[in-house]
Amino acid sequence: MAPEVMLMLAVGLAVGLGMLGPALALGLIGYSALQGIARNPEARGPIFTSMILIAGLAEAIGIYVLIVAIILAMIVLPTLIGG
């Protein structure tokens, strides 16, 4: 298999596995927040604030994964090819 193909496969796997963590985190955050609000509706404000903060941090990890994938695809691949 050509090195370019291997690099693109690595980028695809890195993004796929790297985005799995934030996706699971956001699902668990939403589930836990809704469960907490259902059990204690008066605590909606603090639960919602915490949920938004943690969701933003989880999204940041996904953005970091995307940036690394773009760097690998756009910077490393051309230097590997020699262009």
SEVEX-144148 format. One record per atom (N, C-alpha, C): residue in three letters; residue number from 1; atom name; z, y, x. Coordinates in Angstrom, 1 decimal. Each point is the difference from the previous one (the first is absolute). Last residue first. Layout:
N
Ala / NUM / CA / Z / Y / X
...
This chain:
83
Gly / 83 / N / -2.6 / 17.4 / 5.9
Gly / 83 / CA / -0.7 / 1.1 / -0.5
Gly / 83 / C / 0.8 / 1.2 / 0.0
Gly / 82 / N / 1.0 / -4.8 / 1.0
Gly / 82 / CA / -0.5 / 0.7 / 1.1
Gly / 82 / C / -0.8 / 1.3 / -0.4
Ile / 81 / N / 2.8 / -3.6 / -2.4
Ile / 81 / CA / -1.4 / -0.2 / 0.0
Ile / 81 / C / -0.7 / 0.7 / 1.3
Leu / 80 / N / 4.6 / 0.6 / -0.7
Leu / 80 / CA / -0.2 / -1.4 / 0.2
Leu / 80 / C / -1.5 / -0.3 / 0.1
Thr / 79 / N / 1.5 / 4.2 / -1.2
Thr / 79 / CA / 0.2 / -0.1 / 1.4
Thr / 79 / C / -0.2 / -1.5 / 0.4
Pro / 78 / N / -0.4 / 1.2 / -4.6
Pro / 78 / CA / -1.1 / 0.5 / 0.8
Pro / 78 / C / 0.2 / -0.1 / 1.5
Leu / 77 / N / 3.5 / -1.7 / -2.9
Leu / 77 / CA / -1.3 / -0.7 / -0.1
Leu / 77 / C / -1.1 / 0.6 / 0.8
Val / 76 / N / 4.3 / 2.1 / -0.3
Val / 76 / CA / 0.0 / -1.1 / 0.9
Val / 76 / C / -1.3 / -0.8 / -0.1
Ile / 75 / N / 0.7 / 3.9 / -2.8
Ile / 75 / CA / 0.1 / 0.3 / 1.4
Ile / 75 / C / -0.1 / -1.2 / 0.9
Met / 74 / N / -0.3 / -0.2 / -4.8
Met / 74 / CA / -0.9 / 1.1 / 0.4
Met / 74 / C / 0.1 / 0.3 / 1.5
Ala / 73 / N / 2.6 / -3.6 / -2.2
Ala / 73 / CA / -1.4 / -0.1 / -0.4
Ala / 73 / C / -0.9 / 1.0 / 0.5
Leu / 72 / N / 4.7 / 0.1 / 0.8
Leu / 72 / CA / -0.6 / -1.2 / 0.6
Leu / 72 / C / -1.4 / -0.1 / -0.3
Ile / 71 / N / 2.4 / 3.5 / -2.0
Ile / 71 / CA / -0.1 / 0.2 / 1.5
Ile / 71 / C / -0.7 / -1.2 / 0.6
Ile / 70 / N / 0.9 / -0.3 / -4.5
Ile / 70 / CA / -1.1 / 0.9 / 0.2
Ile / 70 / C / -0.2 / 0.3 / 1.5
Ala / 69 / N / 3.7 / -2.6 / -1.4
Ala / 69 / CA / -1.3 / -0.7 / -0.2
Ala / 69 / C / -1.2 / 0.9 / 0.2
Val / 68 / N / 4.3 / 1.8 / 0.3
Val / 68 / CA / -0.2 / -0.9 / 1.1
Val / 68 / C / -1.3 / -0.7 / -0.1
Ile / 67 / N / 1.3 / 2.7 / -3.6
Ile / 67 / CA / -0.4 / 0.8 / 1.2
Ile / 67 / C / -0.2 / -0.9 / 1.2
Leu / 66 / N / 1.6 / -2.0 / -3.9
Leu / 66 / CA / -1.4 / 0.5 / -0.2
Leu / 66 / C / -0.4 / 0.8 / 1.2
Val / 65 / N / 4.4 / -1.4 / -0.1
Val / 65 / CA / -0.8 / -1.1 / 0.1
Val / 65 / C / -1.5 / 0.4 / -0.1
Tyr / 64 / N / 3.2 / 3.3 / -0.9
Tyr / 64 / CA / 0.0 / -0.4 / 1.4
Tyr / 64 / C / -0.9 / -1.1 / 0.3
Ile / 63 / N / 0.8 / 1.1 / -4.5
Ile / 63 / CA / -0.9 / 0.9 / 0.7
Ile / 63 / C / -0.1 / -0.2 / 1.5
Gly / 62 / N / 3.0 / -2.6 / -2.5
Gly / 62 / CA / -1.4 / -0.4 / -0.3
Gly / 62 / C / -1.0 / 1.0 / 0.6
Ile / 61 / N / 4.6 / 1.0 / 0.4
Ile / 61 / CA / -0.3 / -1.2 / 0.8
Ile / 61 / C / -1.5 / -0.5 / -0.3
Ala / 60 / N / 1.7 / 3.5 / -2.6
Ala / 60 / CA / -0.2 / 0.5 / 1.3
Ala / 60 / C / -0.4 / -1.2 / 1.0
Glu / 59 / N / 1.4 / -0.9 / -4.5
Glu / 59 / CA / -1.4 / 0.5 / 0.1
Glu / 59 / C / -0.3 / 0.5 / 1.4
Ala / 58 / N / 4.4 / -1.1 / -0.9
Ala / 58 / CA / -0.8 / -1.2 / 0.0
Ala / 58 / C / -1.5 / 0.3 / 0.1
Leu / 57 / N / 3.1 / 3.5 / -0.5
Leu / 57 / CA / 0.1 / -0.6 / 1.4
Leu / 57 / C / -0.8 / -1.3 / 0.1
Gly / 56 / N / 0.1 / 2.2 / -4.2
Gly / 56 / CA / -0.7 / 0.8 / 1.0
Gly / 56 / C / 0.1 / -0.5 / 1.4
Ala / 55 / N / 2.5 / -2.0 / -3.4
Ala / 55 / CA / -1.4 / -0.3 / -0.2
Ala / 55 / C / -0.9 / 0.8 / 0.9
Ile / 54 / N / 4.7 / 0.8 / -0.1
Ile / 54 / CA / -0.3 / -1.3 / 0.7
Ile / 54 / C / -1.5 / -0.4 / -0.2
Leu / 53 / N / 1.5 / 4.0 / -2.2
Leu / 53 / CA / 0.2 / 0.1 / 1.5
Leu / 53 / C / -0.4 / -1.3 / 0.7
Ile / 52 / N / 0.0 / 0.0 / -4.7
Ile / 52 / CA / -1.1 / 0.8 / 0.5
Ile / 52 / C / 0.1 / 0.2 / 1.5
Met / 51 / N / 3.5 / -2.2 / -2.2
Met / 51 / CA / -1.2 / -0.8 / -0.1
Met / 51 / C / -1.2 / 0.8 / 0.6
Ser / 50 / N / 4.2 / 2.1 / -0.4
Ser / 50 / CA / 0.0 / -1.0 / 1.1
Ser / 50 / C / -1.3 / -0.8 / 0.0
Thr / 49 / N / 0.6 / 3.0 / -3.6
Thr / 49 / CA / -0.1 / 0.7 / 1.3
Thr / 49 / C / -0.1 / -0.9 / 1.2
Phe / 48 / N / 0.8 / -1.8 / -4.3
Phe / 48 / CA / -1.4 / 0.4 / 0.1
Phe / 48 / C / -0.2 / 0.8 / 1.3
Ile / 47 / N / 4.4 / -1.3 / -1.1
Ile / 47 / CA / -0.8 / -1.2 / 0.3
Ile / 47 / C / -1.5 / 0.4 / 0.2
Pro / 46 / N / 3.1 / 3.4 / -1.2
Pro / 46 / CA / 0.2 / -0.5 / 1.4
Pro / 46 / C / -0.8 / -1.2 / 0.3
Gly / 45 / N / -0.4 / 1.6 / -4.5
Gly / 45 / CA / -0.4 / 1.0 / 1.0
Gly / 45 / C / 0.2 / -0.5 / 1.4
Arg / 44 / N / 1.4 / -2.7 / -3.8
Arg / 44 / CA / -1.5 / 0.0 / 0.2
Arg / 44 / C / -0.3 / 1.0 / 1.1
Ala / 43 / N / 4.3 / -1.8 / -2.1
Ala / 43 / CA / -0.2 / 0.2 / 1.5
Ala / 43 / C / -1.5 / 0.1 / 0.3
Glu / 42 / N / 1.7 / -0.8 / -4.5
Glu / 42 / CA / 0.5 / 1.3 / 0.5
Glu / 42 / C / -0.3 / 0.3 / 1.4
Pro / 41 / N / -1.2 / -4.3 / -2.1
Pro / 41 / CA / -0.9 / 1.1 / -0.3
Pro / 41 / C / 0.5 / 1.4 / 0.5
Asn / 40 / N / 0.9 / -5.2 / 1.3
Asn / 40 / CA / 0.8 / 1.2 / -0.1
Asn / 40 / C / -0.9 / 1.2 / -0.2
Arg / 39 / N / -1.8 / -4.4 / -0.1
Arg / 39 / CA / 1.4 / -0.3 / -0.1
Arg / 39 / C / 0.9 / 1.2 / -0.1
Ala / 38 / N / -4.7 / 0.5 / 0.5
Ala / 38 / CA / 0.2 / -0.8 / -1.2
Ala / 38 / C / 1.5 / -0.3 / -0.2
Ile / 37 / N / -1.4 / 2.0 / 4.0
Ile / 37 / CA / 0.0 / 1.0 / -1.1
Ile / 37 / C / 0.2 / -0.7 / -1.3
Gly / 36 / N / -0.4 / -2.7 / 3.8
Gly / 36 / CA / 1.2 / 0.8 / 0.0
Gly / 36 / C / 0.1 / 1.0 / -1.1
Gln / 35 / N / -3.8 / -2.6 / 0.4
Gln / 35 / CA / 1.1 / -0.9 / -0.3
Gln / 35 / C / 1.3 / 0.8 / 0.0
Leu / 34 / N / -3.9 / 2.1 / 1.5
Leu / 34 / CA / -0.1 / -0.2 / -1.5
Leu / 34 / C / 1.2 / -0.9 / -0.5
Ala / 33 / N / -0.4 / 0.7 / 4.7
Ala / 33 / CA / 0.3 / 1.2 / -0.7
Ala / 33 / C / 0.0 / -0.1 / -1.5
Ser / 32 / N / -1.3 / -3.7 / 2.7
Ser / 32 / CA / 1.4 / 0.2 / 0.1
Ser / 32 / C / 0.4 / 1.3 / -0.7
Tyr / 31 / N / -4.6 / -1.1 / 0.2
Tyr / 31 / CA / 0.8 / -1.0 / -0.8
Tyr / 31 / C / 1.5 / 0.3 / 0.0
Gly / 30 / N / -2.8 / 2.6 / 2.7
Gly / 30 / CA / -0.3 / 0.3 / -1.4
Gly / 30 / C / 0.8 / -0.9 / -0.9
Ile / 29 / N / 0.1 / -0.9 / 4.7
Ile / 29 / CA / 0.7 / 1.3 / -0.3
Ile / 29 / C / -0.1 / 0.4 / -1.5
Leu / 28 / N / -2.3 / -3.8 / 1.7
Leu / 28 / CA / 1.4 / -0.2 / -0.1
Leu / 28 / C / 0.8 / 1.2 / -0.4
Gly / 27 / N / -4.6 / 0.4 / 0.8
Gly / 27 / CA / 0.2 / -0.9 / -1.2
Gly / 27 / C / 1.5 / -0.2 / -0.2
Leu / 26 / N / -1.4 / 2.2 / 3.9
Leu / 26 / CA / -0.2 / 0.9 / -1.2
Leu / 26 / C / 0.3 / -0.8 / -1.3
Ala / 25 / N / 0.1 / -2.4 / 4.1
Ala / 25 / CA / 1.1 / 0.9 / -0.1
Ala / 25 / C / -0.1 / 0.9 / -1.2
Leu / 24 / N / -3.6 / -2.9 / 1.0
Leu / 24 / CA / 1.2 / -0.8 / -0.5
Leu / 24 / C / 1.2 / 1.0 / -0.2
Ala / 23 / N / -3.8 / 1.8 / 1.9
Ala / 23 / CA / -0.3 / -0.3 / -1.4
Ala / 23 / C / 1.2 / -0.8 / -0.6
Pro / 22 / N / 0.1 / 1.2 / 4.7
Pro / 22 / CA / 0.2 / 1.2 / -1.0
Pro / 22 / C / -0.2 / -0.4 / -1.4
Gly / 21 / N / -0.8 / -3.5 / 3.1
Gly / 21 / CA / 1.4 / 0.5 / 0.0
Gly / 21 / C / 0.2 / 1.2 / -0.9
Leu / 20 / N / -4.4 / -1.7 / 0.8
Leu / 20 / CA / 0.7 / -0.9 / -0.9
Leu / 20 / C / 1.5 / 0.4 / -0.1
Met / 19 / N / -3.4 / 2.0 / 2.9
Met / 19 / CA / 0.2 / 0.6 / -1.4
Met / 19 / C / 0.8 / -0.8 / -0.9
Gly / 18 / N / -1.1 / -1.6 / 4.4
Gly / 18 / CA / 0.8 / 1.2 / 0.1
Gly / 18 / C / 0.3 / 0.7 / -1.3
Leu / 17 / N / -2.9 / -3.8 / 0.4
Leu / 17 / CA / 1.4 / -0.4 / 0.1
Leu / 17 / C / 0.9 / 1.2 / 0.1
Gly / 16 / N / -4.6 / 0.9 / -0.4
Gly / 16 / CA / 0.4 / -0.8 / -1.1
Gly / 16 / C / 1.4 / -0.4 / 0.1
Val / 15 / N / -1.9 / 2.4 / 3.5
Val / 15 / CA / 0.1 / 0.8 / -1.2
Val / 15 / C / 0.5 / -0.8 / -1.1
Ala / 14 / N / -0.9 / -2.2 / 4.0
Ala / 14 / CA / 1.1 / 0.9 / 0.2
Ala / 14 / C / 0.2 / 0.8 / -1.3
Leu / 13 / N / -3.7 / -2.9 / 0.1
Leu / 13 / CA / 1.3 / -0.7 / -0.2
Leu / 13 / C / 1.2 / 0.9 / 0.2
Gly / 12 / N / -4.3 / 1.9 / 0.7
Gly / 12 / CA / 0.2 / -0.4 / -1.4
Gly / 12 / C / 1.3 / -0.8 / -0.2
Val / 11 / N / -1.2 / 1.2 / 4.4
Val / 11 / CA / 0.3 / 1.2 / -0.7
Val / 11 / C / 0.3 / -0.4 / -1.5
Ala / 10 / N / -1.5 / -3.4 / 2.8
Ala / 10 / CA / 1.4 / 0.4 / 0.3
Ala / 10 / C / 0.4 / 1.2 / -0.8
Leu / 9 / N / -4.4 / -1.4 / -0.3
Leu / 9 / CA / 0.8 / -0.9 / -0.7
Leu / 9 / C / 1.5 / 0.3 / 0.3
Met / 8 / N / -3.1 / 2.5 / 2.3
Met / 8 / CA / 0.0 / 0.4 / -1.4
Met / 8 / C / 0.8 / -1.0 / -0.8
Leu / 7 / N / -0.5 / -1.0 / 4.5
Leu / 7 / CA / 0.8 / 1.3 / -0.2
Leu / 7 / C / 0.0 / 0.4 / -1.4
Met / 6 / N / -2.7 / -3.7 / 1.2
Met / 6 / CA / 1.5 / -0.4 / 0.1
Met / 6 / C / 0.8 / 1.3 / -0.2
Val / 5 / N / -4.6 / 0.6 / 0.2
Val / 5 / CA / 0.4 / -0.7 / -1.3
Val / 5 / C / 1.5 / -0.4 / 0.1
Glu / 4 / N / -1.9 / 1.9 / 3.8
Glu / 4 / CA / 0.0 / 1.0 / -1.1
Glu / 4 / C / 0.5 / -0.6 / -1.3
Pro / 3 / N / -0.7 / -2.8 / 3.9
Pro / 3 / CA / 1.2 / 0.8 / 0.0
Pro / 3 / C / 0.1 / 1.0 / -1.1
Ala / 2 / N / -2.7 / -4.6 / -0.8
Ala / 2 / CA / -0.2 / 1.3 / 0.8
Ala / 2 / C / 1.3 / 0.7 / 0.0
Met / 1 / N / -0.4 / -5.4 / -0.4
Met / 1 / CA / 0.0 / 1.2 / -0.9
Met / 1 / C / 0.0 / 1.2 / 0.9
